[in-house]
Amino acid sequence: ERYQCNVPHTRFVEKAALGIFDAMKKLHGLGERERLILQLAAIMHDSGKFVSLMYPSEAGYDIIMASEIIGISHEERETVAKIIKYNTRDFDYRQMNLTQSKLTAMLRLANALDRSHKQKFTAITTSLRRQTLTITGSTLYDITLEQGIFRNHSDFFEEVFGIQPILKQKKTMTPKHADSTKAKNGGNHE
């Protein structure tokens, strides 16, 4: 609230990031503490836009580093800040450790799923099979923007984890769309 972030977008990205984390538990080797760090980064990933629209990732990094977050250490706070910083800018391997790289890759994919900030997907399922992470989103909306950004972030994800992420669209009626269809047809006729 303090940084006037888009709350529906933030909640969507948080849920998607945690879904990716949970689906990959057997592969990434991270624990509950790292899950919390990812959750914090997802919640605060857009905070820098309050300060600078030209350099939001750097501003977000500065905001996190200047804030005390109860319940996490200075090192954990620095990890959250770095994940936010490299969520949208070119990745610098010299500045990041493996855990930070893994969490950044997850946040980038989650953020790509709502690039339009319109929460086009009504449901997302994430599954890991063999060398593929499949993220299936239910929607009737055009997701060309999300697919393009997702593909851009897929290379980094594959570089970090050694598996390919794939985004699939499951065409289902959204509740809002179903209501308008029902109204157009004069209600439900059985």
Residue pairs with C-beta under 8 A, 6 or more apart in sequence:
2 50
3 44
3 46
3 47
3 49
3 50
3 51
3 63
4 50
5 44
5 46
5 47
5 49
5 50
6 46
6 117
8 117
8 119
9 46
9 114
9 117
9 119
10 42
10 43
10 45
10 46
12 113
12 114
12 119
12 121
13 42
13 45
13 107
13 110
13 111
13 113
13 114
14 39
14 42
14 43
14 110
15 124
16 109
16 110
16 113
16 114
16 124
16 135
17 38
17 39
17 41
17 42
17 106
17 107
17 109
17 110
17 111
18 35
18 38
18 39
18 42
19 110
19 124
19 125
19 126
19 135
20 106
20 109
20 110
20 126
20 133
20 135
21 28
21 30
21 34
21 35
21 38
21 106
22 35
22 126
23 126
23 127
23 128
23 133
24 106
24 128
24 133
24 161
26 128
27 128
27 161
27 163
28 102
28 161
30 99
30 102
30 103
33 76
34 99
34 102
34 103
36 72
37 72
37 76
37 79
37 80
37 83
37 103
38 83
38 103
38 106
38 107
40 69
40 72
40 80
41 80
41 83
41 84
41 87
41 103
41 107
42 107
42 110
44 60
44 63
44 64
44 80
44 84
45 60
45 83
45 84
45 87
45 107
45 111
46 56
46 60
47 59
47 60
47 63
47 64
47 84
48 55
48 56
48 57
48 58
48 59
48 60
48 61
48 62
48 63
48 84
49 56
49 59
49 60
50 59
50 63
51 59
51 62
51 63
52 58
52 59
56 88
57 84
57 85
57 86
57 87
57 88
57 89
58 85
58 89
60 81
60 84
60 85
61 81
61 82
61 84
61 85
64 77
64 80
64 81
64 84
65 77
65 78
65 81
67 77
68 77
69 77
69 80
72 80
79 99
79 100
79 103
82 95
82 96
82 100
82 104
83 100
83 103
83 104
83 107
86 92
86 95
86 96
86 100
86 104
87 104
87 107
87 108
87 111
88 111
91 101
91 104
91 156
93 101
96 104
101 160
102 160
102 161
104 156
104 160
105 153
105 156
105 157
105 160
105 161
106 157
108 153
108 156
108 157
109 135
109 150
109 153
109 154
109 157
109 165
112 146
112 149
112 150
112 152
112 153
113 121
113 124
113 135
113 137
113 146
113 150
113 167
114 120
114 121
114 146
115 145
115 146
115 149
116 145
116 146
118 141
120 137
120 139
120 141
120 143
120 146
121 137
121 138
121 139
121 143
122 138
122 139
122 172
122 174
122 175
123 137
123 138
123 172
124 135
124 136
124 137
124 138
125 135
125 136
126 133
126 134
126 135
126 136
127 133
127 134
127 136
128 134
128 163
131 162
131 163
131 164
132 163
132 164
132 165
132 166
133 157
133 161
133 163
133 164
133 165
133 166
134 165
134 166
134 168
135 165
135 166
135 167
135 168
136 167
136 168
136 169
136 170
137 143
137 146
137 167
137 168
137 169
137 170
138 170
138 171
138 172
138 174
139 169
139 170
139 171
139 172
139 174
140 171
140 172
140 173
140 174
140 177
141 174
143 167
143 169
146 167
147 167
150 165
150 167
154 164
154 165
157 163
157 165
158 164
158 165
173 181
182 188
